[in-house]
Amino acid sequence: MEHAELQALAGKLELLIQRIEQLKTQNRLLLASERSWREERAHLIEKNEMARQKVEAMISRLKALEQD
């Protein structure tokens, strides 16, 4: 293999290594973002459940008032 071919191959290999590092960084950021969205989703589900329970309690109290 000629020196020029080896240099071209080394250059391509370096670009590939850089791209792999970029993808690793991007993957870490995406995983962190996903974790954040999952935590937010869980929090919103919990808030929704609390609101549903409060509404059901109010409906029960209103029904009890109607019966009196």
VMD Tcl script that builds the backbone (N, CA, C; Angstrom):
set m [mol new atoms 204]
animate dup $m
set s [atomselect $m all]
$s set {name element resname resid chain x y z} {
  {N N MET 1 A 0.851 -1.175 0.000}
  {CA C MET 1 A 0.000 0.000 0.000}
  {C C MET 1 A 0.895 1.235 0.000}
  {N N GLU 2 A 0.569 2.192 -0.794}
  {CA C GLU 2 A 1.368 3.403 -0.886}
  {C C GLU 2 A 1.125 4.312 0.305}
  {N N HIS 3 A 2.075 5.208 0.505}
  {CA C HIS 3 A 1.994 6.163 1.615}
  {C C HIS 3 A 0.737 7.034 1.500}
  {N N ALA 4 A 0.416 7.482 0.287}
  {CA C ALA 4 A -0.765 8.327 0.081}
  {C C ALA 4 A -2.044 7.570 0.424}
  {N N GLU 5 A -2.099 6.304 0.065}
  {CA C GLU 5 A -3.275 5.486 0.384}
  {C C GLU 5 A -3.409 5.297 1.894}
  {N N LEU 6 A -2.274 5.084 2.543}
  {CA C LEU 6 A -2.298 4.930 3.993}
  {C C LEU 6 A -2.760 6.213 4.676}
  {N N GLN 7 A -2.296 7.352 4.174}
  {CA C GLN 7 A -2.719 8.631 4.738}
  {C C GLN 7 A -4.214 8.854 4.516}
  {N N ALA 8 A -4.705 8.508 3.343}
  {CA C ALA 8 A -6.132 8.658 3.055}
  {C C ALA 8 A -6.951 7.754 3.976}
  {N N LEU 9 A -6.483 6.550 4.150}
  {CA C LEU 9 A -7.175 5.613 5.035}
  {C C LEU 9 A -7.145 6.097 6.476}
  {N N ALA 10 A -5.995 6.613 6.906}
  {CA C ALA 10 A -5.873 7.148 8.268}
  {C C ALA 10 A -6.809 8.342 8.453}
  {N N GLY 11 A -6.930 9.177 7.436}
  {CA C GLY 11 A -7.841 10.327 7.509}
  {C C GLY 11 A -9.283 9.892 7.623}
  {N N LYS 12 A -9.659 8.901 6.847}
  {CA C LYS 12 A -11.029 8.385 6.912}
  {C C LYS 12 A -11.301 7.742 8.274}
  {N N LEU 13 A -10.296 7.057 8.790}
  {CA C LEU 13 A -10.442 6.422 10.097}
  {C C LEU 13 A -10.615 7.472 11.187}
  {N N GLU 14 A -9.871 8.552 11.085}
  {CA C GLU 14 A -9.994 9.640 12.057}
  {C C GLU 14 A -11.388 10.264 11.989}
  {N N LEU 15 A -11.897 10.473 10.785}
  {CA C LEU 15 A -13.253 11.019 10.636}
  {C C LEU 15 A -14.293 10.068 11.229}
  {N N LEU 16 A -14.087 8.786 11.021}
  {CA C LEU 16 A -15.004 7.794 11.569}
  {C C LEU 16 A -14.980 7.815 13.092}
  {N N ILE 17 A -13.807 7.923 13.669}
  {CA C ILE 17 A -13.679 7.990 15.133}
  {C C ILE 17 A -14.370 9.238 15.663}
  {N N GLN 18 A -14.189 10.362 14.980}
  {CA C GLN 18 A -14.862 11.604 15.400}
  {C C GLN 18 A -16.379 11.450 15.338}
  {N N ARG 19 A -16.856 10.831 14.282}
  {CA C ARG 19 A -18.308 10.634 14.122}
  {C C ARG 19 A -18.854 9.728 15.221}
  {N N ILE 20 A -18.104 8.702 15.566}
  {CA C ILE 20 A -18.527 7.806 16.647}
  {C C ILE 20 A -18.634 8.575 17.959}
  {N N GLU 21 A -17.653 9.430 18.225}
  {CA C GLU 21 A -17.699 10.231 19.454}
  {C C GLU 21 A -18.888 11.183 19.450}
  {N N GLN 22 A -19.178 11.788 18.286}
  {CA C GLN 22 A -20.347 12.663 18.180}
  {C C GLN 22 A -21.628 11.885 18.459}
  {N N LEU 23 A -21.718 10.696 17.907}
  {CA C LEU 23 A -22.923 9.878 18.107}
  {C C LEU 23 A -23.055 9.433 19.559}
  {N N LYS 24 A -21.936 9.131 20.207}
  {CA C LYS 24 A -21.982 8.764 21.628}
  {C C LYS 24 A -22.500 9.926 22.465}
  {N N THR 25 A -21.997 11.123 22.167}
  {CA C THR 25 A -22.449 12.313 22.892}
  {C C THR 25 A -23.933 12.562 22.649}
  {N N GLN 26 A -24.332 12.465 21.389}
  {CA C GLN 26 A -25.741 12.663 21.050}
  {C C GLN 26 A -26.612 11.626 21.749}
  {N N ASN 27 A -26.163 10.406 21.796}
  {CA C ASN 27 A -26.916 9.341 22.451}
  {C C ASN 27 A -27.069 9.624 23.947}
  {N N ARG 28 A -25.990 10.072 24.587}
  {CA C ARG 28 A -26.081 10.404 26.015}
  {C C ARG 28 A -27.096 11.518 26.248}
  {N N LEU 29 A -27.075 12.539 25.378}
  {CA C LEU 29 A -28.021 13.644 25.519}
  {C C LEU 29 A -29.458 13.173 25.303}
  {N N LEU 30 A -29.660 12.324 24.328}
  {CA C LEU 30 A -31.003 11.803 24.073}
  {C C LEU 30 A -31.503 10.951 25.229}
  {N N LEU 31 A -30.628 10.153 25.808}
  {CA C LEU 31 A -31.026 9.328 26.952}
  {C C LEU 31 A -31.382 10.194 28.154}
  {N N ALA 32 A -30.612 11.261 28.368}
  {CA C ALA 32 A -30.917 12.179 29.472}
  {C C ALA 32 A -32.253 12.877 29.221}
  {N N SER 33 A -32.484 13.263 27.985}
  {CA C SER 33 A -33.747 13.912 27.635}
  {C C SER 33 A -34.919 12.955 27.836}
  {N N GLU 34 A -34.739 11.724 27.420}
  {CA C GLU 34 A -35.798 10.727 27.602}
  {C C GLU 34 A -36.101 10.526 29.081}
  {N N ARG 35 A -35.057 10.452 29.894}
  {CA C ARG 35 A -35.246 10.274 31.339}
  {C C ARG 35 A -36.035 11.445 31.909}
  {N N SER 36 A -35.701 12.661 31.452}
  {CA C SER 36 A -36.399 13.853 31.923}
  {C C SER 36 A -37.874 13.824 31.517}
  {N N TRP 37 A -38.147 13.451 30.255}
  {CA C TRP 37 A -39.529 13.374 29.787}
  {C C TRP 37 A -40.310 12.311 30.539}
  {N N ARG 38 A -39.651 11.191 30.832}
  {CA C ARG 38 A -40.344 10.130 31.580}
  {C C ARG 38 A -40.692 10.585 32.996}
  {N N GLU 39 A -39.762 11.315 33.623}
  {CA C GLU 39 A -40.031 11.843 34.969}
  {C C GLU 39 A -41.170 12.847 34.935}
  {N N GLU 40 A -41.165 13.729 33.942}
  {CA C GLU 40 A -42.243 14.710 33.806}
  {C C GLU 40 A -43.574 14.013 33.562}
  {N N ARG 41 A -43.557 12.994 32.718}
  {CA C ARG 41 A -44.781 12.246 32.423}
  {C C ARG 41 A -45.337 11.605 33.697}
  {N N ALA 42 A -44.449 10.994 34.488}
  {CA C ALA 42 A -44.891 10.367 35.732}
  {C C ALA 42 A -45.492 11.411 36.676}
  {N N HIS 43 A -44.865 12.580 36.727}
  {CA C HIS 43 A -45.379 13.654 37.582}
  {C C HIS 43 A -46.758 14.114 37.105}
  {N N LEU 44 A -46.925 14.250 35.802}
  {CA C LEU 44 A -48.220 14.682 35.270}
  {C C LEU 44 A -49.299 13.627 35.490}
  {N N ILE 45 A -48.938 12.377 35.375}
  {CA C ILE 45 A -49.900 11.303 35.651}
  {C C ILE 45 A -50.334 11.360 37.112}
  {N N GLU 46 A -49.383 11.605 37.996}
  {CA C GLU 46 A -49.706 11.701 39.428}
  {C C GLU 46 A -50.624 12.896 39.697}
  {N N LYS 47 A -50.311 14.055 39.082}
  {CA C LYS 47 A -51.172 15.229 39.261}
  {C C LYS 47 A -52.567 14.971 38.711}
  {N N ASN 48 A -52.656 14.309 37.580}
  {CA C ASN 48 A -53.950 13.995 36.978}
  {C C ASN 48 A -54.759 13.088 37.900}
  {N N GLU 49 A -54.103 12.114 38.482}
  {CA C GLU 49 A -54.793 11.201 39.405}
  {C C GLU 49 A -55.300 11.957 40.635}
  {N N MET 50 A -54.488 12.865 41.160}
  {CA C MET 50 A -54.919 13.653 42.322}
  {C C MET 50 A -56.122 14.520 41.959}
  {N N ALA 51 A -56.098 15.130 40.791}
  {CA C ALA 51 A -57.221 15.967 40.353}
  {C C ALA 51 A -58.479 15.121 40.180}
  {N N ARG 52 A -58.326 13.923 39.609}
  {CA C ARG 52 A -59.473 13.028 39.429}
  {C C ARG 52 A -60.087 12.660 40.777}
  {N N GLN 53 A -59.240 12.373 41.754}
  {CA C GLN 53 A -59.741 12.017 43.086}
  {C C GLN 53 A -60.478 13.187 43.726}
  {N N LYS 54 A -59.951 14.401 43.548}
  {CA C LYS 54 A -60.612 15.581 44.113}
  {C C LYS 54 A -61.973 15.807 43.462}
  {N N VAL 55 A -62.041 15.648 42.152}
  {CA C VAL 55 A -63.311 15.828 41.444}
  {C C VAL 55 A -64.312 14.771 41.901}
  {N N GLU 56 A -63.864 13.531 42.020}
  {CA C GLU 56 A -64.761 12.474 42.493}
  {C C GLU 56 A -65.249 12.752 43.901}
  {N N ALA 57 A -64.395 13.292 44.758}
  {CA C ALA 57 A -64.796 13.631 46.124}
  {C C ALA 57 A -65.829 14.759 46.113}
  {N N MET 58 A -65.623 15.758 45.246}
  {CA C MET 58 A -66.592 16.857 45.155}
  {C C MET 58 A -67.935 16.346 44.651}
  {N N ILE 59 A -67.914 15.462 43.673}
  {CA C ILE 59 A -69.160 14.902 43.147}
  {C C ILE 59 A -69.885 14.125 44.249}
  {N N SER 60 A -69.141 13.364 45.012}
  {CA C SER 60 A -69.753 12.608 46.120}
  {C C SER 60 A -70.377 13.545 47.136}
  {N N ARG 61 A -69.677 14.641 47.460}
  {CA C ARG 61 A -70.238 15.598 48.428}
  {C C ARG 61 A -71.495 16.259 47.872}
  {N N LEU 62 A -71.486 16.591 46.592}
  {CA C LEU 62 A -72.670 17.206 45.983}
  {C C LEU 62 A -73.856 16.243 45.982}
  {N N LYS 63 A -73.599 14.975 45.682}
  {CA C LYS 63 A -74.661 13.985 45.702}
  {C C LYS 63 A -75.212 13.832 47.114}
  {N N ALA 64 A -74.307 13.875 48.105}
  {CA C ALA 64 A -74.758 13.755 49.503}
  {C C ALA 64 A -75.617 14.953 49.875}
  {N N LEU 65 A -75.262 16.138 49.399}
  {CA C LEU 65 A -76.054 17.336 49.686}
  {C C LEU 65 A -77.437 17.253 49.040}
  {N N GLU 66 A -77.500 16.697 47.832}
  {CA C GLU 66 A -78.768 16.560 47.133}
  {C C GLU 66 A -79.727 15.637 47.906}
  {N N GLN 67 A -79.149 14.601 48.505}
  {CA C GLN 67 A -79.983 13.613 49.214}
  {C C GLN 67 A -80.508 14.147 50.535}
  {N N ASP 68 A -79.832 15.188 51.079}
  {CA C ASP 68 A -80.309 15.747 52.363}
  {C C ASP 68 A -81.442 16.654 52.150}
}
mol reanalyze $m
mol bondsrecalc $m
mol representation Tube
mol addrep $m
